[in-house]
Amino acid sequence: MAKRKRRYSPSAGSDVKSEMHRFKRGTARSGPGGKGGKVKSRRQAIAIGLSKARKEGKKVPKKAS
C-alpha cells in the first residue's frame, strides 16, 4: 500500500497548535497585527494559524476560494 504525501508540514501544524492554545486562553486576536476583535471560533483560530504558516513559506495548500 502506497503512503500518502503530507499536505501540511509538521511546522505548519505547530503554528496551528500554538494559535489554538492562544484561542483557548482567550488571548487570540484577529486582523492585521492583532488589532481586530477577539477570536470567537475554533475555525477562525485554525485559519489564522494556517495563514501565519503561509506567510512564513511553510508547506500549506492554497486557500480554497
For each residue, the residues with C-beta under 8 A, 3 or more apart:
1:
2:
3:
4:
5:
6: 9 10 59
7: 59 61
8: 12 13 53 59 60 61
9: 6 12 13 53 58 59 60
10: 6 13 14
11: 14 15 53 58
12: 8 9 15 16 49 50 53 58 59 60
13: 8 9 10 16 17
14: 10 11 17 18
15: 11 12 18 19 49 50 52 53 56 58
16: 12 13 19 20 45 46 49 50 53
17: 13 14 20 21 49
18: 14 15 21 22 49
19: 15 16 22 23 28 45 46 48 49 52
20: 16 17 23 24 42 45 46 49
21: 17 18 24 25
22: 18 19 25 27 28 39 45
23: 19 20 26 28 39 42 44 45
24: 20 21
25: 21 22 28
26: 23 38
27: 22
28: 19 22 23 25 38 39 45 48
29: 34 35 36 37 38 39
30: 34 36 37 38 39 44 48
31: 34 35 36 37
32: 35 36
33:
34: 29 30 31
35: 29 31 32
36: 29 30 31 32
37: 29 30 31 40
38: 26 28 29 30
39: 22 23 28 29 30 44 45 48
40: 37 44
41: 44 45
42: 20 23 45 46
43: 46 47
44: 23 30 39 40 41 47 48
45: 16 19 20 22 23 28 39 41 42 48 49
46: 16 19 20 42 43 49 50
47: 43 44 50 51
48: 19 28 30 39 44 45 51 52
49: 12 15 16 17 18 19 20 45 46 52 53
50: 12 15 16 46 47 53 54 60
51: 47 48 54 55
52: 15 19 48 49 55 56
53: 8 9 11 12 15 16 49 50 56 58 60
54: 50 51 57 58 60 63
55: 51 52
56: 15 52 53
57: 54
58: 9 11 12 15 53 54
59: 6 7 8 9 12
60: 8 9 12 50 53 54
61: 7 8
62:
63: 54
64:
65:
